[in-house]
Amino acid sequence: MTGPGAAGDGADGAADPAAGVPPVVLKLGGSLITEKDRPETLDGDALDAACDAVADALAAGDVDRLAVVHGGGSFGHHHASERGVSTTAGTRDADAVAAVHGAMKRLNAHVLDRLRERGVPAVPVHPLSLAARTAGTGGGLDLPLGSTATLLGEGFVPVLHGDGVATAGDGVTVVSGDELVVELAAGLGARRVGVCSTVPGVLDGDGDVIDAIDAFEAVADALGASDATDVSGGMAAKVRELLALDAPAHVFGAEGLAPFLRGEDAGTRIN
């Protein structure tokens, strides 16, 4: 895959969307690529299938520039839970930070290896080394995107992951893959966003896939949360965050990944 000229930074440290072809941002859920009930265990078949779809899309020219994020699954979540670290609860124990980050690096290495075996020029970008919550757990995420944008411009596929993040007043907390997807999509001016997991889309109260969502209020009851009160970080929060993006987003299962990468609708469209 050949990329356009190197992308630059905007005044706030985010990439300038005009510096190159807007990328596609894809998240591979941790529950998709690992066996979440067995610590540090891959779902090798699911990861292989996802990497096949990515490699095929790049080879066919369906996607020109791609940034990938993957969740923690049974790697990061296991160690974070064991040590009481979450998106809101931090630690100043360097051993705990090393355990969580080390597990995520191991999962990241598996993802990178499988992608590169298929000719995908995948390279790691570790959020712990880049990001911070300078205003504490109640503040936003500061994620400089200069390196990621430049990697995209040079023809690489940067692969980020859920990780620890330096947090003022709380040591190190967790940054989720979902939050990274939103930051990447907004900062890089993504043209499309895909969230691939083990469910075929956003489900209504009867368990059926909702085809399209263009306003949170229309689905709040089905998702079991209100716009004002949802702080759980579940599907309702994910939908609300994706609705705030300029780019269209899709939430889909494994069978929707190849169609999404071909530019087709998959699962639930959120716009």
N, C-alpha and C positions, 0 to 999 in steps of 0.2 A: 504494500500500500504506500502510495506517495502522498505526502501532505502538502498543503500550500505553504507559503512563506511563514516564518515564525510569527506567532501572535504576540502582541504587546500587552502592557498593563494599562488599565484606566487610572484615573487620578486617585481612586480609592483602593488601588491594589488589585482590583478584579480585572479580568481580561476584557479587552475592548472587543465586543462582538463583531465590529466591522473589520477586525484584523485578519479574518479568514472565514472560511465556510463555517456557519454555525454547526456545532457538534450535536450528535445524539448522546444523551445521557441515559445509561442503562443501569438499573440495580438488579443484582441477583440476590434474592433473599437468603439469609442464613438457613432458614428452614428448608429451602429448596436444595441447597448444595451440601448440607450436612444432615446427619441423623441426630436430631436435637436431644434425644433421650439417652445418647451414649457419648460421654465426653470425648472431644477431639476425634470424632469419627466422620469421615466424608461419606456423602451419598455419591459414590463414584459414577454411577450410571447417569444420575441427574446432572452432575457437573460436566461429564463428557458430552451429553446431549446439548447443554447450554453452550459449551465451547464450540461444538460443531456448528451450531446456528450462527454464532458470532463470526467464525471463520468463513462460513459460506457467504454471509452477507457482505463481508469485506471483499472477498474474492470476486463476487459478482458485481461489485460497485454499487450495491444498494445503500451502503453507508460509506461516506467519505471520511468522516472524523468521528471517533467514538471514545467516550470516557465511561469507564465501568466502575461501579461501586458494589461491594458485596458486604453482606451482613456478617454477624459473628457466629450465629448458629451455636453448635455444641462446643466451639472453640472459645471464643471470647466470653460468651454469656456464662459458661460454666465457671470460669475463673473469677469473673466479676461478681457473680452471685455468692461464691464461696467467701469472698473477701468484703462483701457488703458495699461494693462500688456500683453506682448507677449514674443516670443522667443528672440526678439531684443530690446524691450522696458521694462525697469525695474521699480521698485517702491521701495521707502524707507518708505512707509506707512505701519506700522505693521498691521493696520486694513485691508488694502487691501490684504496683504499676508495671514492673517487669514481667510479672506473671500474665497479666491481661494483654499487654502489648506483645509479649513473646508468643502467646497463643494466636493472636491475630496475624502476626507475621508468618507463623507456620501455615495458617489457612491461606493467607495471601500467596505464599510460595506455591502451594498446591494449585491455586487458580492460575497463577502466572505460568507454571510449568505446562499445564494442560493447554493453555492458549498458545504458548510458543511452540508446542509440539505440532500445532496445526498451522503454523506460519503466521500467527498473529503477533505483531511487534509490541507485546505487552510489557510494561515496566511498572514497578511499584511506586506509589506515592503514599507515605505513611503520615496520617494526620497528626499523630503525637508530636512530630517534628516541625509541624507547620502552624497548627491551629491553637487558639486560646479563647477562653471566655474571660475577657479582661474586666468585665463587670460582675463576675460571679455567676452562680447558677441561674439567677434571674435575668441575666443579660443575653445578648445574642452571641453567635459564634463568629469569631474573627478568623477567616480562612483565606489567607493570601493565595491567589490563583496564578501568579506569574509562572511558576514552574510547570503547572499542569497545562496552562495555555500554550507555553512554549513547546512542551512535549507534543501536544496535539499538532501544532504547526510544523513540527519536524517529522511528522509521520508516525509517531508512536501512539499506542493505546494506553493511557495512564489508568492504573487500577488502584483505586482507593478502597478503604474498608473502615467499618466501625472500629473505634480505637479509644484509648485514653486521650484526654485533652486537658492541658493546663488550665486551671480555673482559679481565679483570684478569690482568696478567702476559703477555698475548699481543697487545695492541693491539686489532685487530678480526679476528674469525673469521667464519665463515658460520653462520647459523641456517637450517635447512632448512624447507621447507613442511610436511614431515611432523611435525617437532617443534612447529611452531606449531599445527597441527591438534590435537595432544594437549593442549597448554597451553590452547587456547581451549575445547576440549570440557570439560576438567576445571574450568577457572576460571569458565566461563559456565553450567555445569550443562546442557550440551547434551542434547537428547532423542534425537537421532540424529546419526551421523557418517557421511559418505560420502567415499570416496577414489576418484576417477575417473581412470583412466589408459588406457594403450593395451592392456592385457591384460584379459580378461573376468572376472578374479577371481584368487584365490590358487590356483596350480596345483600339482597333485601331481607325483610323479616321472614320470608318463606324459603330462604336459601337459594333464590334465583339470582342470576347475574343481572345487575342494573346496566343497561346498554350505555347510557350517557348521563353525566352529571354536569350541570352548568350553574348550580346554585346549591349551597350547603343546606339551606332551609328545606329544599325539596326532598332531601334524603335523611335529615337529622333523626326523624322518628325511626326510620328503618335501621339506622346505625346505632340506635340506642343512646344518643347523646344530643345535647343542644349546643348551639354555637357558643352560648355564654358559659356553659358549665363543663364542657369536655376538656379535661386536663389529663386524661388517662394515657395519652400517647398511642392509643389504638388506631383502628381503621378510621374512625371519625376524624381524629386529629390529622391523620395522613391525607385524607380527602381535602380537608380545609386548607392544608399547606399547599397541596398540588393545585387547588383552585386559584391560589394567589399568584401562580406563575403566569408569565405571558405565553409560554409554550404549551401546546396541548400535551397532556399526559395520559398514559394508559396503564391500568392495573390488570394483570393477566396471569394465567398459570403457565406451566412449561410449554403446553401446546400452542400458546399464543406468541411465543418468543420469535420464531421464524417469521410469521406474518408481520409482527410489529417491525422487525428489522427490514422487511421488504417495503415498509411504508404503508402497510395496510392497518385498518382498525383491528384491535385485539382486546378482548375482555371488556373492561369498562373504560370509556373515553371520558376524561375529566378536562374541561376547558371553560 
